[in-house]
Amino acid sequence: LHSFPTRRSSDLIQQLRITHIGYFPHAKFHYCFRRGGCSDNILIYCIRGKGWCRHGTQFFTINPNQYIIIPASSNNLVYGTDEGEPWTIYWVHFTAPKLAVFNNALDIHIENGPQTIHFNQKGLEIWEEMYDSLEKGLDLKNLRKANFCLYHFLATFLYAEERKPEAVLGDQVTTTIHYMRQ
């Protein structure tokens, strides 16, 4: 779990940028209530178990191999894991100076709800690269690298190619990487 301060040292990284990033394996008891919503977009990618999201009056269940992009909003936002089948999720908060324009251009709306995709191995590899860059420190070089990767990361979801499911191998690799980190 990382959270990053806004840095004014470079307009380049202020365009589309990561504000928080994390991974929750088998997230028992994960629950988040955001009164007044969130000023960032939030991408949640569920690879195992399931969870749910309530945004204003919208309610969604999020299953394995689904992602949701929750657009920035002032509506109350609540999300969490399923009690019986806790989710394993990768998530990223991101923002931009003209986030509403960005969201409209890419058709990011809460009404879209969760989207089903094949196991996104490429997306997870890019997530690891973003996370590793930020873990090395918050100097300008690492921030730029992570934020440039963010564009590619989002594209692996928004423009997912049809590919054969890789869930078993991908889950094993991801689990091994995180086990080794811990």
C-alpha positions in Angstrom: 0.0 0.0 0.0 1.5 3.3 -1.1 0.1 6.8 -0.9 1.9 9.7 -2.7 1.9 13.4 -2.1 1.2 15.8 -5.0 4.5 17.1 -6.4 4.7 20.3 -8.3 8.2 19.8 -9.6 7.1 18.6 -13.0 4.1 19.3 -15.1 4.9 16.1 -17.1 3.9 13.8 -14.2 0.9 15.9 -13.3 -1.1 14.9 -16.3 -2.2 11.5 -15.4 -0.8 10.3 -12.1 -1.0 7.6 -9.4 -2.1 8.8 -6.0 -2.4 5.5 -4.2 -1.5 1.9 -5.2 -1.9 -1.4 -3.4 -2.6 -5.1 -3.4 -4.8 -7.0 -0.9 -4.4 -10.8 -0.9 -7.4 -12.7 0.5 -8.6 -9.4 2.1 -10.9 -10.7 4.9 -12.8 -7.8 6.5 -11.8 -5.3 3.8 -14.3 -2.5 3.9 -14.0 1.1 2.9 -16.5 3.9 3.3 -15.8 7.2 1.7 -18.3 9.8 2.8 -18.4 12.4 0.0 -16.8 10.1 -2.5 -13.3 10.3 -3.8 -11.5 12.9 -5.8 -9.5 10.2 -7.7 -10.6 7.5 -10.1 -10.2 4.0 -8.5 -9.4 0.9 -10.5 -10.0 -2.3 -8.6 -9.1 -5.6 -10.3 -10.3 -8.7 -8.6 -8.4 -11.9 -9.3 -9.9 -14.2 -6.7 -12.9 -14.2 -4.4 -15.4 -11.5 -4.8 -16.4 -8.1 -3.4 -19.0 -5.4 -3.9 -19.3 -1.7 -4.5 -22.0 0.9 -3.8 -21.6 4.3 -5.4 -24.5 6.6 -4.8 -27.5 4.5 -5.8 -25.6 2.0 -7.9 -24.7 -1.4 -6.4 -22.4 -3.9 -8.0 -20.9 -7.3 -7.2 -17.3 -7.7 -8.4 -16.2 -11.3 -9.2 -12.9 -12.9 -10.2 -11.5 -11.6 -13.5 -13.5 -8.5 -13.3 -12.4 -4.9 -12.8 -14.2 -1.7 -12.1 -13.1 1.8 -12.6 -14.9 4.0 -10.1 -14.8 7.6 -11.4 -14.1 10.5 -9.2 -17.3 11.7 -7.6 -18.7 13.4 -4.5 -21.3 10.7 -4.1 -20.8 8.4 -1.1 -18.7 5.4 -2.0 -18.6 2.1 -0.1 -16.8 -1.1 -1.2 -15.6 -4.2 0.4 -14.9 -7.9 0.3 -17.5 -10.7 0.4 -17.5 -12.3 3.8 -17.7 -15.9 2.5 -15.2 -15.4 -0.4 -12.8 -12.6 0.4 -11.4 -11.0 -2.6 -7.8 -10.6 -3.7 -7.4 -7.3 -5.5 -4.9 -5.0 -7.1 -5.9 -1.4 -7.0 -4.8 2.0 -8.2 -6.1 5.5 -7.4 -5.3 7.9 -10.2 -6.1 11.5 -11.1 -5.5 14.2 -13.7 -6.1 18.0 -13.9 -9.0 17.5 -16.2 -10.2 14.1 -14.9 -13.8 14.6 -16.0 -12.7 15.2 -19.6 -10.4 12.1 -19.4 -13.3 10.0 -18.1 -15.7 11.2 -20.8 -13.2 10.6 -23.6 -12.6 7.0 -22.4 -16.2 6.4 -21.5 -15.4 5.8 -17.8 -18.7 6.0 -16.0 -20.0 4.2 -12.9 -23.0 2.9 -14.9 -20.5 0.7 -16.8 -20.1 -1.4 -13.6 -17.6 -4.2 -13.4 -16.1 -5.5 -16.7 -15.1 -9.1 -17.2 -11.8 -9.8 -18.9 -9.4 -12.8 -19.2 -6.7 -12.9 -16.6 -4.7 -9.8 -17.2 -1.1 -11.0 -16.8 0.3 -8.1 -18.8 -1.6 -5.6 -16.6 -0.3 -7.3 -13.4 3.3 -7.1 -14.8 2.9 -3.4 -15.4 1.3 -3.0 -12.0 4.4 -4.7 -10.5 6.6 -2.3 -12.5 4.7 0.8 -11.2 4.8 -0.5 -7.6 8.5 -1.4 -7.8 9.4 2.0 -9.2 7.5 3.8 -6.4 9.0 1.5 -3.8 12.5 2.6 -4.8 11.6 6.2 -3.7 9.6 9.2 -4.7 12.3 11.0 -6.7 11.2 12.4 -10.1 12.7 9.6 -12.1 10.7 6.9 -10.2 7.5 9.0 -10.3 7.8 9.6 -14.0 8.4 5.9 -14.7 5.4 4.8 -12.6 3.1 7.4 -14.1 4.1 6.6 -17.7 3.4 2.9 -16.9 -0.1 3.9 -15.7 -1.2 4.7 -19.2 -0.1 1.3 -20.4 -1.7 -0.4 -17.3 -5.1 1.3 -18.0 -4.9 0.3 -21.6 -4.6 -3.4 -20.7 -8.0 -3.1 -19.1 -9.8 -0.5 -21.4 -8.5 -2.2 -24.6 -8.2 -5.8 -23.4 -7.3 -8.1 -26.2 -9.1 -11.4 -26.6 -6.7 -14.0 -25.3 -6.8 -17.4 -23.8 -7.4 -17.6 -20.1 -4.1 -17.8 -18.1 -5.7 -17.8 -14.7 -4.0 -20.8 -13.2 -0.5 -19.9 -14.2 -1.0 -16.2 -13.6 -2.4 -16.8 -10.1 0.5 -19.0 -9.2 3.1 -16.5 -10.4 1.4 -13.6 -8.7 1.0 -15.5 -5.4 4.6 -16.6 -5.5 5.8 -13.0 -6.1 3.8 -11.7 -3.2 4.8 -14.5 -0.9 8.5 -13.8 -1.6 8.0 -10.1 -0.9 6.4 -10.8 2.5 
